[in-house]
Amino acid sequence: MPIKPLPPLNSLVAFEAAARHLSFTRAADDLCVTQGAISRQIRHLEEYLGRALFIREKRSLSLTQTGAEYYDSVQQSLLLISSAT
């Protein structure tokens, strides 16, 4: 079975970290990049998927229902890749 086009891996890694921390700043620290880089990767992923993954409020970040479901799949997939490696 051919693999369908995938979103950029960097966007998936940024999404996993941001969803795990519920913070773009903490995700950036975790991945040693800027908060702006995380924000751009998330925005790029949301555009690719055509769906919002986060609810952005003034001082908080939470996952949408779609984001929560996607996070579970992405996290498991990245863990499998990590284990295989």
Buried (B, 14 or more C-beta within 10 A) or exposed (E): EEEEEEBEEBBBBBBBBBBEBEBBBBBBBBBEBEBEBBBBBBEBBBEEBEEBBBEEEEEEBEBBEBBEEBBEEBBEEBEEEEEEE
